[in-house]
């Protein structure tokens, strides 16, 4: 039962790394560098939002059927893959594919991490701490966003693709964090 306590710092570090988006401050200049304008950028962001919307329910169902840990691992695999598609791409179809893959990874994580945290705290008889730890997770995410915004801009001064390559490495670090989590026993959906 005590091994479930390690899910708490793993949850916090995953929140930090998922929002450590070095690419965020440089996306518009990246699109301009690839001779794409505002329409292409907004279309890619709409593709991401629509993909998250479409994948949110299936990913939650998947988490209920195969487990939250496996779903978190799948999401963690999709994240660097989507970034790699972007890093290697130079056309709108590639960027739209990258956004879809990133959105799928986000959907796999979204809710699964919170459910894993809550299930862990419930098994530890600490569910009253859920809101506080979830809030700390959001704080970790905002800290990651802040640091990454500055760092991404500095990296882009060297190359506009460098933030993508560095973000891929950060994304790869999420995979062992997700794999290290221990899923508490619970009744899973039958299919």
DOLUM-40932 format. One record per residue: x, y, z of N, C-alpha, C in turn; residue number from 1. Coordinates in nm, 4 decimals. Example, Ala and Ser with C-alpha at 12.3 -4.5 7.8 and 13.67 -1.06 7.14 Angstrom:
2
nu:nv:nw:cau:cav:caw:cu:cv:cw:pos
1.3190:-0.5690:0.7800:1.2300:-0.4500:0.7800:1.3200:-0.3300:0.7800:1 $
1.2850:-0.2250:0.7080:1.3670:-0.1060:0.7140:1.2900:0.0030:0.7870:2 $
//
This chain:
191
nu:nv:nw:cau:cav:caw:cu:cv:cw:pos
0.0827:-0.1195:0.0000:0.0000:0.0000:0.0000:0.0872:0.1261:0.0000:1 $
0.1992:0.1237:0.0713:0.2855:0.2419:0.0812:0.3482:0.2773:-0.0548:2 $
0.3648:0.1771:-0.1435:0.4245:0.2067:-0.2733:0.3348:0.2991:-0.3570:3 $
0.2062:0.3041:-0.3231:0.1160:0.3946:-0.3935:0.1503:0.5419:-0.3667:4 $
0.2192:0.5681:-0.2564:0.2566:0.7069:-0.2252:0.3499:0.7662:-0.3302:5 $
0.4266:0.6826:-0.3973:0.5168:0.7365:-0.4996:0.4395:0.7864:-0.6223:6 $
0.3120:0.7482:-0.6354:0.2316:0.8013:-0.7452:0.2140:0.9522:-0.7346:7 $
0.2195:1.0045:-0.6124:0.1975:1.1484:-0.5935:0.3083:1.2311:-0.6583:8 $
0.4371:1.2088:-0.6242:0.5403:1.2877:-0.6936:0.5479:1.2556:-0.8432:9 $
0.5181:1.1314:-0.8818:0.5182:1.0981:-1.0246:0.4105:1.1773:-1.0986:10 $
0.2947:1.1907:-1.0355:0.1858:1.2714:-1.0913:0.2313:1.4161:-1.1082:11 $
0.2939:1.4723:-1.0060:0.3375:1.6124:-1.0103:0.4423:1.6356:-1.1193:12 $
0.5395:1.5454:-1.1302:0.6436:1.5620:-1.2307:0.5888:1.5438:-1.3714:13 $
0.4924:1.4544:-1.3875:0.4308:1.4409:-1.5193:0.3580:1.5687:-1.5583:14 $
0.2850:1.6280:-1.4646:0.2168:1.7548:-1.4926:0.3174:1.8620:-1.5353:15 $
0.4292:1.8688:-1.4662:0.5338:1.9661:-1.4994:0.5844:1.9433:-1.6421:16 $
0.6198:1.8197:-1.6746:0.6796:1.7904:-1.8046:0.5808:1.8015:-1.9201:17 $
0.4550:1.7614:-1.8982:0.3549:1.7740:-2.0051:0.3360:1.9206:-2.0447:18 $
0.3466:2.0106:-1.9510:0.3268:2.1520:-1.9817:0.4582:2.2271:-2.0041:19 $
0.5687:2.1558:-2.0061:0.6987:2.2168:-2.0352:0.7116:2.2252:-2.1873:20 $
0.6341:2.3155:-2.2459:0.6237:2.3265:-2.3909:0.7195:2.4323:-2.4448:21 $
0.8378:2.3881:-2.4759:0.9368:2.4779:-2.5344:0.8899:2.5329:-2.6680:22 $
0.7997:2.4597:-2.7335:0.7529:2.4998:-2.8664:0.6467:2.6091:-2.8618:23 $
0.5827:2.6277:-2.7478:0.4694:2.7209:-2.7403:0.5031:2.8629:-2.7862:24 $
0.6123:2.9226:-2.7408:0.6356:3.0624:-2.7807:0.6862:3.0793:-2.9240:25 $
0.7181:2.9694:-2.9901:0.7791:2.9844:-3.1226:0.6934:2.9252:-3.2342:26 $
0.5717:2.8818:-3.2057:0.4909:2.8179:-3.3098:0.4601:2.9108:-3.4268:27 $
0.4203:3.0334:-3.3985:0.3880:3.1251:-3.5096:0.5125:3.1552:-3.5931:28 $
0.6269:3.1901:-3.5323:0.7467:3.2077:-3.6158:0.7860:3.0793:-3.6903:29 $
0.7595:2.9629:-3.6306:0.7900:2.8356:-3.6968:0.7035:2.8186:-3.8222:30 $
0.5765:2.8522:-3.8108:0.4884:2.8452:-3.9275:0.5342:2.9438:-4.0346:31 $
0.5703:3.0638:-3.9949:0.6179:3.1641:-4.0906:0.7469:3.1172:-4.1579:32 $
0.8351:3.0561:-4.0819:0.9602:3.0012:-4.1358:0.9319:2.8967:-4.2438:33 $
0.8222:2.8250:-4.2269:0.7831:2.7218:-4.3238:0.6855:2.7749:-4.4287:34 $
0.6844:2.9064:-4.4486:0.6006:2.9746:-4.5481:0.4514:2.9473:-4.5302:35 $
0.4067:2.9379:-4.4049:0.2653:2.9189:-4.3745:0.2165:3.0389:-4.2947:36 $
0.0968:3.0823:-4.3252:0.0432:3.2028:-4.2633:-0.0505:3.1737:-4.1473:37 $
-0.1244:3.2774:-4.1128:-0.2147:3.2708:-3.9980:-0.3232:3.1662:-4.0170:38 $
-0.3773:3.1535:-4.1395:-0.4821:3.0540:-4.1621:-0.4327:2.9140:-4.1284:39 $
-0.3130:2.8797:-4.1726:-0.2570:2.7467:-4.1458:-0.2374:2.7254:-3.9960:40 $
-0.1898:2.8280:-3.9293:-0.1694:2.8169:-3.7849:-0.3021:2.7941:-3.7131:41 $
-0.4027:2.8751:-3.7450:-0.5320:2.8612:-3.6774:-0.6000:2.7296:-3.7139:42 $
-0.5806:2.6843:-3.8370:-0.6358:2.5542:-3.8761:-0.5715:2.4422:-3.7952:43 $
-0.4415:2.4514:-3.7721:-0.3728:2.3484:-3.6938:-0.4216:2.3490:-3.5491:44 $
-0.4432:2.4667:-3.4934:-0.4915:2.4752:-3.3555:-0.6355:2.4253:-3.3447:45 $
-0.7161:2.4527:-3.4471:-0.8532:2.3998:-3.4503:-0.8516:2.2481:-3.4633:46 $
-0.7582:2.1958:-3.5406:-0.7442:2.0500:-3.5549:-0.7104:1.9875:-3.4204:47 $
-0.6214:2.0506:-3.3477:-0.5854:2.0007:-3.2149:-0.7074:1.9996:-3.1232:48 $
-0.7791:2.1117:-3.1171:-0.8947:2.1225:-3.0278:-1.0034:2.0222:-3.0653:49 $
-1.0307:2.0076:-3.1940:-1.1324:1.9130:-3.2386:-1.0891:1.7692:-3.2088:50 $
-0.9615:1.7405:-3.2277:-0.9101:1.6056:-3.2002:-0.9198:1.5719:-3.0521:51 $
-0.8881:1.6667:-2.9650:-0.9032:1.6442:-2.8210:-1.0498:1.6171:-2.7891:52 $
-1.1384:1.6977:-2.8468:-1.2818:1.6814:-2.8237:-1.3282:1.5415:-2.8656:53 $
-1.2842:1.4968:-2.9829:-1.3261:1.3658:-3.0344:-1.2655:1.2518:-2.9526:54 $
-1.1406:1.2652:-2.9100:-1.0696:1.1560:-2.8428:-1.0941:1.1488:-2.6923:55 $
-1.1529:1.2515:-2.6334:-1.1668:1.2579:-2.4879:-1.2480:1.1412:-2.4311:56 $
-1.3638:1.1126:-2.4890:-1.4482:1.0041:-2.4376:-1.3860:0.8668:-2.4656:57 $
-1.3407:0.8387:-2.5891:-1.2777:0.7080:-2.6108:-1.1557:0.6827:-2.5221:58 $
-1.0785:0.7879:-2.4955:-0.9599:0.7688:-2.4114:-1.0003:0.7396:-2.2669:59 $
-1.1057:0.8041:-2.2193:-1.1554:0.7741:-2.0846:-1.2079:0.6327:-2.0746:60 $
-1.2764:0.5884:-2.1784:-1.3265:0.4506:-2.1822:-1.2098:0.3524:-2.1832:61 $
-1.1086:0.3840:-2.2641:-0.9898:0.2991:-2.2700:-0.9233:0.2884:-2.1328:62 $
-0.9156:0.4000:-2.0625:-0.8554:0.3995:-1.9286:-0.9354:0.3108:-1.8334:63 $
-1.0670:0.3105:-1.8497:-1.1507:0.2254:-1.7650:-1.1342:0.0774:-1.7991:64 $
-1.1089:0.0476:-1.9260:-1.1002:-0.0925:-1.9697:-0.9606:-0.1508:-1.9495:65 $
-0.8570:-0.0812:-1.9974:-0.7216:-0.1390:-1.9883:-0.6444:-0.0878:-1.8681:66 $
-0.6934:0.0195:-1.8077:-0.6276:0.0742:-1.6890:-0.5684:0.2111:-1.7140:67 $
-0.5600:0.2882:-1.6057:-0.5089:0.4246:-1.6163:-0.3605:0.4275:-1.6480:68 $
-0.2843:0.3393:-1.5877:-0.1387:0.3374:-1.6087:-0.1063:0.3118:-1.7560:69 $
-0.1688:0.2103:-1.8148:-0.1424:0.1792:-1.9554:-0.1853:0.2944:-2.0455:70 $
-0.2967:0.3574:-2.0121:-0.3428:0.4711:-2.0912:-0.2456:0.5883:-2.0789:71 $
-0.1914:0.6106:-1.9592:-0.0904:0.7155:-1.9413:0.0350:0.6853:-2.0226:72 $
0.0737:0.5596:-2.0278:0.1920:0.5209:-2.1065:0.1652:0.5451:-2.2552:73 $
0.0466:0.5084:-2.3024:0.0115:0.5317:-2.4431:0.0172:0.6817:-2.4740:74 $
-0.0416:0.7613:-2.3857:-0.0367:0.9064:-2.4053:0.1051:0.9589:-2.4074:75 $
0.1880:0.9054:-2.3182:0.3281:0.9483:-2.3118:0.4050:0.9080:-2.4374:76 $
0.3647:0.8005:-2.5029:0.4287:0.7598:-2.6284:0.3861:0.8505:-2.7449:77 $
0.2601:0.8894:-2.7453:0.2089:0.9751:-2.8515:0.2708:1.1151:-2.8478:78 $
0.3009:1.1634:-2.7288:0.3496:1.3011:-2.7137:0.4799:1.3260:-2.7908:79 $
0.5880:1.2507:-2.7667:0.7100:1.2767:-2.8441:0.6933:1.2416:-2.9925:80 $
0.6041:1.1473:-3.0230:0.5793:1.1133:-3.1632:0.5192:1.2332:-3.2369:81 $
0.4208:1.2975:-3.1759:0.3619:1.4167:-3.2370:0.4632:1.5278:-3.2543:82 $
0.5490:1.5445:-3.1547:0.6536:1.6465:-3.1650:0.7531:1.6126:-3.2756:83 $
0.7838:1.4838:-3.2929:0.8770:1.4420:-3.3983:0.8183:1.4679:-3.5366:84 $
0.6880:1.4449:-3.5515:0.6234:1.4748:-3.6802:0.6385:1.6232:-3.7119:85 $
0.6173:1.7052:-3.6118:0.6357:1.8501:-3.6290:0.7808:1.8826:-3.6631:86 $
0.8737:1.8284:-3.5872:1.0152:1.8614:-3.6049:1.0657:1.8237:-3.7436:87 $
1.0131:1.7146:-3.7973:1.0558:1.6683:-3.9290:0.9753:1.7295:-4.0425:88 $
0.8627:1.7917:-4.0097:0.7727:1.8440:-4.1119:0.8065:1.9840:-4.1570:89 $
0.7475:2.0183:-4.2718:0.7608:2.1540:-4.3230:0.6372:2.1930:-4.4037:90 $
0.5297:2.1154:-4.3895:0.4083:2.1426:-4.4660:0.2865:2.1345:-4.3740:91 $
0.1783:2.1956:-4.4175:0.0561:2.1959:-4.3384:0.0044:2.0549:-4.3102:92 $
0.0009:1.9630:-4.4087:-0.0471:1.8276:-4.3758:0.0350:1.7598:-4.2652:93 $
0.1654:1.7812:-4.2664:0.2498:1.7234:-4.1603:0.2164:1.7864:-4.0259:94 $
0.1978:1.9170:-4.0236:0.1674:1.9843:-3.8975:0.0296:1.9437:-3.8454:95 $
-0.0657:1.9233:-3.9355:-0.1986:1.8767:-3.8927:-0.1890:1.7355:-3.8354:96 $
-0.1075:1.6512:-3.8978:-0.0865:1.5157:-3.8444:-0.0211:1.5231:-3.7066:97 $
0.0771:1.6111:-3.6928:0.1425:1.6294:-3.5632:0.0444:1.6742:-3.4567:98 $
-0.0433:1.7671:-3.4919:-0.1437:1.8155:-3.3959:-0.2392:1.7036:-3.3557:99 $
-0.2793:1.6196:-3.4517:-0.3691:1.5085:-3.4188:-0.3022:1.4108:-3.3227:100 $
-0.1771:1.3784:-3.3487:-0.1046:1.2847:-3.2617:-0.0844:1.3458:-3.1232:101 $
-0.0477:1.4745:-3.1180:-0.0333:1.5421:-2.9884:-0.1655:1.5442:-2.9120:102 $
-0.2752:1.5695:-2.9823:-0.4070:1.5741:-2.9185:-0.4465:1.4361:-2.8658:103 $
-0.4120:1.3328:-2.9395:-0.4415:1.1968:-2.8939:-0.3640:1.1673:-2.7658:104 $
-0.2368:1.2048:-2.7622:-0.1567:1.1870:-2.6414:-0.2142:1.2647:-2.5244:105 $
-0.2550:1.3890:-2.5505:-0.3149:1.4714:-2.4443:-0.4431:1.4066:-2.3917:106 $
-0.5251:1.3564:-2.4814:-0.6516:1.2940:-2.4402:-0.6275:1.1687:-2.3570:107 $
-0.5255:1.0942:-2.3901:-0.4940:0.9732:-2.3130:-0.4524:1.0085:-2.1704:108 $
-0.3831:1.1199:-2.1554:-0.3405:1.1637:-2.0227:-0.4537:1.2318:-1.9465:109 $
-0.5303:1.3118:-2.0192:-0.6339:1.3938:-1.9574:-0.7354:1.3083:-1.8825:110 $
-0.7436:1.3301:-1.7557:-0.8374:1.2546:-1.6729:-0.7768:1.1274:-1.6167:111 $
-0.6954:1.0587:-1.6951:-0.6338:0.9351:-1.6467:-0.5382:0.9636:-1.5327:112 $
-0.4631:1.0733:-1.5448:-0.3698:1.1078:-1.4376:-0.4436:1.1458:-1.3101:113 $
-0.5507:1.2238:-1.3243:-0.6294:1.2631:-1.2064:-0.6989:1.1434:-1.1433:114 $
-0.7504:1.0537:-1.2282:-0.8164:0.9333:-1.1758:-0.7159:0.8442:-1.1034:115 $
-0.5961:0.8325:-1.1582:-0.4906:0.7529:-1.0938:-0.4549:0.8133:-0.9586:116 $
-0.4430:0.9456:-0.9542:-0.4136:1.0135:-0.8283:-0.5241:0.9878:-0.7265:117 $
-0.6481:1.0072:-0.7677:-0.7598:0.9892:-0.6745:-0.7677:0.8447:-0.6254:118 $
-0.7547:0.7482:-0.7171:-0.7595:0.6066:-0.6774:-0.6482:0.5738:-0.5792:119 $
-0.5296:0.6309:-0.6032:-0.4164:0.6070:-0.5131:-0.4444:0.6639:-0.3748:120 $
-0.4928:0.7878:-0.3709:-0.5226:0.8509:-0.2419:-0.6357:0.7780:-0.1691:121 $
-0.7319:0.7291:-0.2425:-0.8430:0.6555:-0.1810:-0.7918:0.5273:-0.1145:122 $
-0.7037:0.4555:-0.1834:-0.6462:0.3331:-0.1254:-0.5619:0.3635:-0.0028:123 $
-0.5028:0.4835:-0.0006:-0.4201:0.5250:0.1128:-0.5041:0.5909:0.2230:124 $
-0.6353:0.5959:0.2025:-0.7281:0.6645:0.2945:-0.6898:0.8115:0.3116:125 $
-0.6496:0.8738:0.1994:-0.6091:1.0136:0.2001:-0.6855:1.0934:0.0943:126 $
-0.8044:1.0469:0.0554:-0.8757:1.1132:-0.0535:-0.9110:1.2582:-0.0231:127 $
-0.9130:1.2962:0.1034:-0.9398:1.4359:0.1394:-0.8285:1.5278:0.0884:128 $
-0.7115:1.4728:0.0577:-0.5988:1.5517:0.0075:-0.6031:1.5725:-0.1434:129 $
-0.7011:1.5094:-0.2099:-0.7042:1.5113:-0.3569:-0.7014:1.6529:-0.4147:130 $
-0.7922:1.7386:-0.3703:-0.8012:1.8733:-0.4271:-0.6700:1.9503:-0.4103:131 $
-0.6065:1.9363:-0.2960:-0.4802:2.0056:-0.2715:-0.3693:1.9564:-0.3624:132 $
-0.3607:1.8248:-0.3809:-0.2544:1.7694:-0.4658:-0.2836:1.7994:-0.6127:133 $
-0.4100:1.7931:-0.6513:-0.4477:1.8299:-0.7887:-0.4113:1.9763:-0.8139:134 $
-0.4365:2.0627:-0.7166:-0.3991:2.2037:-0.7276:-0.2493:2.2219:-0.7386:135 $
-0.1742:2.1435:-0.6610:-0.0273:2.1488:-0.6701:0.0186:2.1022:-0.8080:136 $
-0.0521:2.0013:-0.8622:-0.0206:1.9553:-0.9977:-0.0391:2.0660:-1.0998:137 $
-0.1465:2.1443:-1.0836:-0.1684:2.2580:-1.1733:-0.0607:2.3641:-1.1538:138 $
-0.0153:2.3804:-1.0305:0.0936:2.4739:-1.0031:0.2221:2.4263:-1.0724:139 $
0.2525:2.2975:-1.0629:0.3697:2.2414:-1.1313:0.3582:2.2658:-1.2824:140 $
0.2374:2.2467:-1.3373:0.2162:2.2675:-1.4803:0.2436:2.4126:-1.5189:141 $
0.1944:2.5078:-1.4395:0.2155:2.6499:-1.4715:0.3626:2.6878:-1.4582:142 $
0.4313:2.6308:-1.3608:0.5752:2.6563:-1.3474:0.6482:2.6030:-1.4707:143 $
0.6102:2.4824:-1.5142:0.6695:2.4257:-1.6355:0.6459:2.5145:-1.7567:144 $
0.5239:2.5653:-1.7686:0.4903:2.6542:-1.8799:0.5765:2.7806:-1.8772:145 $
0.5914:2.8390:-1.7596:0.6696:2.9618:-1.7477:0.8156:2.9428:-1.7833:146 $
0.8750:2.8392:-1.7277:1.0168:2.8128:-1.7558:1.0366:2.7792:-1.9032:147 $
0.9457:2.6992:-1.9580:0.9584:2.6584:-2.0977:0.9397:2.7749:-2.1936:148 $
0.8536:2.8687:-2.1578:0.8315:2.9838:-2.2466:0.9592:3.0645:-2.2656:149 $
1.0285:3.0865:-2.1575:1.1554:3.1599:-2.1670:1.2612:3.0749:-2.2376:150 $
1.2718:2.9493:-2.1970:1.3734:2.8601:-2.2541:1.3502:2.8360:-2.4030:151 $
1.2235:2.8180:-2.4423:1.1923:2.7947:-2.5838:1.2329:2.9116:-2.6709:152 $
1.2100:3.0326:-2.6208:1.2522:3.1505:-2.6958:1.4030:3.1572:-2.7123:153 $
1.4753:3.1226:-2.6069:1.6219:3.1245:-2.6146:1.6737:3.0174:-2.7113:154 $
1.6132:2.8986:-2.7067:1.6538:2.7911:-2.7977:1.6247:2.8278:-2.9432:155 $
1.5120:2.8956:-2.9655:1.4744:2.9337:-3.1014:1.5727:3.0330:-3.1616:156 $
1.6456:3.1060:-3.0767:1.7471:3.1980:-3.1274:1.8588:3.1215:-3.1976:157 $
1.8776:2.9958:-3.1593:1.9774:2.9106:-3.2244:1.9182:2.8485:-3.3506:158 $
1.7988:2.7910:-3.3365:1.7281:2.7279:-3.4479:1.5815:2.7133:-3.4102:159 $
1.4915:2.7363:-3.5051:1.3480:2.7230:-3.4768:1.3063:2.5774:-3.4574:160 $
1.3891:2.4854:-3.5018:1.3568:2.3434:-3.4801:1.4127:2.2906:-3.3485:161 $
1.5093:2.3586:-3.2915:1.5716:2.3120:-3.1681:1.4723:2.2957:-3.0525:162 $
1.3764:2.3866:-3.0321:1.2796:2.3632:-2.9243:1.1995:2.2336:-2.9424:163 $
1.1721:2.1957:-3.0683:1.1004:2.0709:-3.0931:1.1855:1.9509:-3.0512:164 $
1.3122:1.9512:-3.0920:1.4006:1.8386:-3.0582:1.4195:1.8275:-2.9068:165 $
1.4355:1.9405:-2.8406:1.4479:1.9374:-2.6940:1.3181:1.8928:-2.6285:166 $
1.2049:1.9348:-2.6840:1.0757:1.8918:-2.6289:1.0525:1.7425:-2.6481:167 $
1.1067:1.6875:-2.7557:1.0966:1.5422:-2.7760:1.1684:1.4701:-2.6627:168 $
1.2873:1.5167:-2.6273:1.3621:1.4545:-2.5164:1.2846:1.4652:-2.3855:169 $
1.2235:1.5800:-2.3620:1.1430:1.5982:-2.2414:1.0224:1.5050:-2.2452:170 $
0.9616:1.4936:-2.3630:0.8484:1.4027:-2.3785:0.8872:1.2581:-2.3521:171 $
1.0054:1.2200:-2.3966:1.0515:1.0828:-2.3715:1.0687:1.0561:-2.2221:172 $
1.1013:1.1595:-2.1455:1.1180:1.1437:-2.0005:0.9852:1.1139:-1.9303:173 $
0.8740:1.1474:-1.9950:0.7432:1.1209:-1.9344:0.7118:0.9712:-1.9355:174 $
0.7633:0.8997:-2.0337:0.7316:0.7572:-2.0484:0.7722:0.6767:-1.9246:175 $
0.8963:0.6862:-1.8762:0.9297:0.6090:-1.7556:0.8540:0.6562:-1.6317:176 $
0.8179:0.7843:-1.6261:0.7389:0.8322:-1.5119:0.6013:0.7657:-1.5111:177 $
0.5399:0.7582:-1.6286:0.4087:0.6925:-1.6386:0.4217:0.5435:-1.6091:178 $
0.5276:0.4813:-1.6594:0.5472:0.3377:-1.6374:0.5770:0.3053:-1.4916:179 $
0.6352:0.4012:-1.4190:0.6702:0.3779:-1.2785:0.5498:0.3869:-1.1851:180 $
0.4397:0.4399:-1.2339:0.3210:0.4511:-1.1481:0.2632:0.3125:-1.1203:181 $
0.2048:0.2999:-1.0048:0.1426:0.1734:-0.9653:-0.0077:0.1950:-0.9641:182 $
-0.0754:0.1151:-1.0436:-0.2215:0.1308:-1.0500:-0.2863:0.0605:-0.9317:183 $
-0.3648:0.1338:-0.8532:-0.4344:0.0713:-0.7412:-0.5381:-0.0288:-0.7919:184 $
-0.5622:-0.1301:-0.7127:-0.6645:-0.2272:-0.7514:-0.7986:-0.1589:-0.7544:185 $
-0.8750:-0.1890:-0.8592:-1.0104:-0.1367:-0.8732:-1.0847:-0.2277:-0.9688:186 $
-1.2147:-0.2128:-0.9697:-1.2941:-0.2919:-1.0626:-1.2901:-0.2236:-1.1974:187 $
-1.2371:-0.2936:-1.2983:-1.2255:-0.2374:-1.4324:-1.3521:-0.2684:-1.5113:188 $
-1.3793:-0.1803:-1.6082:-1.4916:-0.2058:-1.6993:-1.4608:-0.3297:-1.7801:189 $
-1.5636:-0.4067:-1.8132:-1.5434:-0.5355:-1.8789:-1.5165:-0.5231:-2.0276:190 $
-1.5476:-0.4115:-2.0889:-1.5222:-0.3963:-2.2317:-1.6375:-0.3269:-2.2993:191 $
//
